[in-house]
Amino acid sequence: MRTPPRVLTIAGSDSGGGAGIQADLKTMTALRTHGMTVLTAVTAQNSTGVQGAWDLPVEAVRAQFRSVVDDIGVQAVKTGMLSSALLVDTVAELLAEIRAAGIPVVVDPVGVSKHGDPLLAAGALEAVRSRLMPQATVATPNLDEVAQLTGVHVAKEAGMRQAAEAVLALGPQWALIKGGHLESTDEASVDAVDLLTDGDQEIWLRAERHDNRHTHGTGCTLASAIAAQLARGDSVPEAARVAKEYVTGAIAAGFSIGQGVGPVDHMWNA
């Protein structure tokens, strides 16, 4: 029996099942990889927002990481919600070991939830900039996260290059700037457009923009899909293309649950 590629997600839990660790594992399974977890935080969360969040102790984060990495091994890592400077510093230290072994790391610098609830303490921003981002093979910020981390505000597609330059200056090898928050008056009203670049290569990823409000978990899903494809041996550009196709289908199939914003459908292609 063939052992599937192994992907580790270091992130928080979403009790509603649409984002976070839950979305990561669904994505990894859909893309035929074996997902494993290091839980960093527990949230009370549903379709209307985040009602509470509690960080796990650093000792618990370290123990989960060592348990998985030392026994099972990993072929790619994805990070998500790291809400405190202490957690960011701890995970960055662990990722340095991973990167030294040549294993790709996808950093999704989660700042706020889909509903606008803060998931990153203001005091942790500098740690994300100086400690976490330099460990990334690929960083996948949306435009709000770009502004939070770099001070660069982008509303039009033409500004995405400036956003990418600002993110690359923080140290990741590749930046994938997600254009989902571009103004609807831009050409992005027709396409959902992202920019992938390492400073030399520039790859524009375009897909049909679906009129579906049920998009909870898109950022987690995209980053996890990239990590899954990197674990399968894809190059960064190819992994991003496959992930873009996968998340576009998941958004199109997003469904309503509860009283608020529903999740994307991670099993749309099953």
N, C-alpha and C positions, 0 to 999 in steps of 0.2 A: 504494500500500500504506500503510495507516494505521500510524503509529508509536505503539506502546503507551506508556502512562505509565511514567516512569523513576523507580525507587526505589533509593536507596543504603543499603546496610547497612555499618555500621562496627562490626566485631565480631571475635571469635576463631574459629578453625577447630575443628571437631569431627571428628577423623579417622574416627570411627565413623559419621558421616553423619546422626545423629539430631537434633543441636542446632546452635547456632552459625551460622556463615556458610552451612553446607550446608542447614540447616533454613530459613534466611531465603530463600535462592534458590529452594528448592522451593516455598515458600509464595507467593512473588512470581510465580513461573511459573504456579502453579495458579490464581492470581487475575488472570491475564492482564495482568501488568505486566512490565516489563523490569528485572530485578535487576542491580545493580552492587555492587562490593565495595571496601571499604578494610579490609584484614586487619590486625588489631592484635596477634594472638598465634597461636601454633601449639600445639595440645595433642596429646598422645598419649592417646587416649580410646577406650573401647569400651563394651560394655553393662554392664561391672562397675564402671567408675569412670574417673578421670583418673590416668594413670600419670606424666604430665609436662606442663609448660607452659613456653613460652618467649615472652617479649614480643618484638615487632619493634621496631627502632629508631624513634625519633620521626621521623627524616628519611624513613624508608620510609612511615610513616603520612601525613605531609604530602604526599609525592610522589604517592601513590595518590589522595589527595583532589583535589589540583590537576589531576591527569591526567584524572580523570573529570568533575569539576565544570566545569572551564574549557573542555572540548571538548564533552562530551555534554549536560551540564546535568542537574539533578535536579528532581523534583516532590514528593518526600518523602524523609526520612532516618530511619533507625532505628539506634539504638546498642545494643550488647550488651556483651560482655566487654571491660572496660577495667581491667586488673588493677593498674596502678600509678598513683600520684598524677601522675607525669609524663605518662602517656598520657591520663589524665582531663583534666588542664590543657590539653594539646595539642588534644584533640578538642573541648573546651568552647570554645576559642578559634576553631576552625574552624566550629563550629555557630553561633557568634554572627554570623558572616557569612551563614550560611544563613537564620537567623531574621530578620536585618535585611532580607533579600530577600523576606520573607513566606512562606517555604517551611516547611511543618510538620515537626516533629521528634518522633519517638516515642523516649523513653528507657526502656529496660528495664534497671534498675539491678542487673545480675547480681552476686550475692554468693557463691552456692555452686552447685555442680552438683546434678543430680538425685540423685546418690549421696552428697552431703554433702561433696564436696571443695571447699575454698575457692578461689574464682576472683577475689577482690578482696583486695588487701593491706590490712591494718588501717590503714596509714598513708595509704591513698587515700580513706578514708571521708569525711573533711572536704572533700576536693576534690569528691567526688560531691555532697555536700550544698550546698556554696557555689558551685561552678562549673558543674557539669553539670545539676543539676536545674532551675535557673532558665532554661535554654535549651529546656526541654521544652514542646512543645504538649500532649503527653500523657505522663505517667509511669505505668509499669505494674508496680509492685512487688507481689510476693506478701507474705504476712504475715510470713515470716521476714525479708525484706528491709526491710519497714516497721520491724520491731523493731531491725534492724541500723542503720538510718539515723536513726530518731527516738526509739528507746527505748520506743515504745508496743507493748505485747504484747497481741494479740487472739486469743481462742480461740472466741468466740461471735459470731454474726452481728450482734448488737446493738452490738458494739464496733467495727464497720467504719467507722462515721461518725467516731469519734475518730481512727482510723487515717488516714482521708482528710484530716481537718483538719490532722493533723500533717504529712502529705506535702505538701499544698498550701502550708503555711507555708514550705516549702523553695523555692517559686517556680514550679513548673509551672503552666500554665494549667488543665489538667485532671489529675485523679488517677483512675486505674483500679485499685482495690484488688482483687486477686484472692483469692477466698475458698477456694481449693482445699485449704488447710491447716486449715480450721475443724474443730473437734472433731466427730466423727461422731455425738455425742449431740445436736448442734444440729439445727435444721431443715435444715441443709445436708447432712445424711445423705440427704435425699431429692433436693435440688437442688444443683447446682454454682452458687454465687452469687457475682457480682462487683458492686462498687459503682463507678459512674462519676459524678464530680461536678466542677464547677468552683467550688463554694462556694455557688452559687445553685441551679442545676439539680441534681437528684439522680435518677439513673437506675439502677435495679436490674436487672441482667442475670442471668436464671435459665435453666438448662438441666438436662436430665436428667443425673444423676451416673452415669456408666458404671462398672461393676465390671470395670476393666481395668487391670492393673498396668503395662502397656506404654505409658508416658506421657512418655518422654524427649523433650525438646524442646518441651513445651507453652508455656513462657513465651516462648521465641524465636518460636515460630509465631504466638502471639497478637499480639505486638508487631509482627511483620512484616506480618501480615494487616491490622492497623489502618493501618500506613504505606501499604500497597498501596491500600487503599480511600481514604485521604486523597489519594493521588496521582491517583486516579480522580475526585476532586472531591466525595467525600462529606463531610458535616459530621462532627465528632468523634462525636456520639452514634450516627449512622448507621454510621460506620466501625466503631465498637465493637460494634454489634449484628451486623453482617455477620461480623466477626472471631470473635465468640463462637459464632455458628452454625458457622462453618468449623472452628474448633478443636474444638468438641464432636463433629462428625463425624469429625475426624481421630483423636480419642481413642477413639471407639467402634471405629474400624477399626485401632487400634494392633496391632502384630504382634511376635512373638517373634523375636529374632536373638541369637546368642551365648549366654552363660551367665547373663546378668543381665536388666536392664530394657530392653525393646525400645522403638523409637520410635513416635510417632504416624504415621499414614499420610497424608502430605501430598497424595497424589493420590486420596483417597477419592472425590472428586466428579468425577473426570476422565471 
